[in-house]
């Protein structure tokens, strides 16, 4: 499973490969990592509470309430995609995406 450290390192390597390793884009990578952690927290909350959960109204009655983590996870995910777009990173532009496990003698 990916960790925020591995993700940050991967994004920074992509910036370096593009010749775009500057403070502005490093800051966006930090923003991406913060949002990644928030999205993971939202996912954990959804696993714990579910998409909806029972709450108690001011009148003392139980009712089903939408879990706000569902909406928040989507918002974080969209913003993360926007950051990747801003950085010009996609599956078509990734450098060294095959990783170290590739046998370069094949082909």
N, C-alpha and C positions, 0 to 999 in steps of 0.2 A: 504494500500500500504506500502511496505517495505521502511524503511529509511536507510541511510548509518549507522546510529547509531545502529539500530536493527540488521542489517547484521553483523556489526563488533562484537557486543555482542554475536550473535549467533556463529560466527566463533571462537571467543575466548573461549566460553563454550565448543565447540567441541574439541579444543586443550587441555583444562583442563581435559576433560573426557578421552582423549587419553594419558594423562600424558606427553603432548608435549608442554606445555605452557612455551616456552623458547624464548629469544630475537629474534633469527633467524626467528622463525615461526610467532612471533608477527609482525615482520617487513614485512613478506609476507602478513599477514592480512592487514596491512596498505596499502601495494601496491595494494591488491585486492580492497580495499575500494576506493582508488584513481581512479583505472581503472573503477570501477562501476560508479563513478560520471562522468567520461569522457564519458562512453558509454551512460549514460542518456542524456548528453549534445548533443551527436551525434544524438540520437533519437529525441530530441526536434528540432534540426536543420532539420532533415529529415521531420518531421511533418510540419515545417514552409515552407521549400523550395521545398520539394518533392524529389524524387529519382534523378530527373534531373531538371535543371532550365535554364532559358534563360540568356545568358551572351552576352557581346558585345566584338567583336574581336578588335584587334589593328586597323583594317581597318574600324571600325565603323559598322560592320554587326552583326546582332543578330544571335546567334546559340545556340543549346541545349548543355548543359554541364552536365556531370555526377556529382552528388553531392559527394564530397570526404568523407562526413560523413558516407555514406553507407559503403564504404570500411573500414574506421576507426572504425566504430562500430563493424564490424566483427573482426577486429584485436584485439580490446580490449576484446571482448567476448572470443576469442580463448585463449588469455593470462590469462584471469580470470579462464578459465577451467584448464589451465596448472597449475595455482597456487593451485586450489582445488586438482588436482591430486598429486602435490608435498606434500600437507598437508595430503594426504590420506583420503580425505573427498569425499564421494559419498552417494547416496541414500541407498546403502547397509551398509555403516559404520556409518551413522549418529546416534548420541546418543540422546534420548529424542525427536525424531522428531515429535511425535504426539502432542506435546505442552501441555498446561495446561488444555485444554478443553476436555480431554479424561476422560470418566467415567471408572475408573480402576476397578469397581466392576462388569463390564460386562465380560462375557467370561468364 
